[in-house]
Amino acid sequence: MDRRTVLRSAVAGAAAFSGSLWAGAALAAPAQPGPGPYGELLEADANGVQLPAGFTSRVIARSGQRVAGTSYLWHWAPDGGACFPAGDGWIYVSNSEIPLVGGASAVRFDADGSVASAYRILGGTNVNCAGGPTPWGTWLSCEEVPLGRVFETWPDGSRAAEERTRMGRFTHEAAACDPDRRVVYLTEDEEDGCFYRFVPDTWGDLRTGRVQVLCAPAGQVAGPVTWRDVPDRDGFPIPTRFQVGAAKHFDGGEGCWYDRGTCWFTTKGDNRVWAYDAVNQRLDLAYDDSLVPAGTAPLTGVDNITGTAAGDLYVAEDGGNMEINVITPAGVVAPVVRILGQSSSEITGPAFSPDGSRLYFSSQRGPSGTSTGSGGITYEVTGPFRR
């Protein structure tokens, strides 16, 4: 049997076994193409962005250029991002996926959405790809290099960033905090990467704790999983992903998002969105482009992921046709944003403002397709998002 047939059989069996796994905000089965909640995409606007009716876009910043109304030069290669409340306004934080310079920047918005300021919150790091927000209001910025580190940063710039090497040294991608079990999930961007969790000694303090790796029987796509301690979190001379024989390996770990008992994470190498049921400790597929009718997959090159209080997931493409797709709790996947004329770029850093009315994201390399110079563009989309 081909991969498509094998996967359909495996997932069908898992779905029958999983019972109530997809309750609440989760899905009933791997998502399928269908009509989205906002309708079809219209013709591109003046920014080259296709959106459904009722939505508008604006450019917030361009790499190498001053953020409008400030003297701050926006960083190159904008990547993972998140939003944080700040007084009557909010802050959007964005990583820079550049070697040696790396780091992260922030844009602060007033209550009416106007830009109040822009500034650096992390510098002198290496290829900061994604990361994740914490419940206590900090941003975890992750280095996507071998022996990469995690840095805890303060979005308002009130405190210098601090290294969190006890969270493991590997090719970090994204992080998602689970306040219910008091752990932080971590993805690894390697072709044979693993899915980890950091168990801090004290919740809210990431300076000490244990790193564990998700384990499953060989060849299992979906089903029960366990966690085991990683013997040497520093990953040298043996990388963390090779230290536990039972560890499950994933093809290019990317975005990560926790919501109501489920940690969603993506793997770009096989175009999958995974759902880890943290309550029952089992793994299932929320989306796989091999599980939709051939030639109809709307979502490919899965990468960064975020979610809403309504239970919708928003997945950005690295590749594909430069879209952000929504995956609804009803199991429908459909495009909600498409950027034209930037096929050599990728969409990064999707994040909603605290009230859920504005979606921020970047085109990492823009029309030029280059990581340095003025290629990167950071956007805002406003509209009637479900929240």
Salt bridges, closest charged atoms under 4 A:
GLU143 OE1 - ARG149 NE 2.88
GLU152 OE1 - ARG164 NE 2.80
GLU162 OE2 - ARG159 NH2 2.96
GLU162 OE1 - ARG164 NH2 2.79
GLU163 OE1 - ARG149 NH1 3.38
ASP178 OD2 - ARG181 NE 2.66
ASP180 OD2 - ARG181 NH2 3.74
GLU188 OE2 - ARG241 NH1 3.82
GLU190 OE1 - ARG241 NH2 3.88
ASP192 OD1 - ARG241 NE 2.90
ASP205 OD2 - ARG207 NH2 2.77
ASP229 OD1 - ARG210 NH1 3.49
GLU254 OE2 - LYS268 NZ 3.27
ASP259 OD2 - ARG260 NH2 2.83
ASP270 OD2 - ARG272 NH1 3.44
ASP284 OD1 - ARG282 NE 3.02
ASP288 OD2 - ARG3 NH2 3.84
ASP288 OD2 - ARG272 NE 2.62
ASP303 OD2 - LYS268 NZ 3.81
ASP312 OD1 - ARG386 NH2 2.76
ASP318 OD2 - LYS268 NZ 2.72
GLU323 OE2 - ARG338 NH2 2.69
GLU346 OE2 - ARG365 NH1 2.97
GLU380 OE1 - ARG58 NE 2.66
GLU380 OE2 - ARG358 NH1 3.29
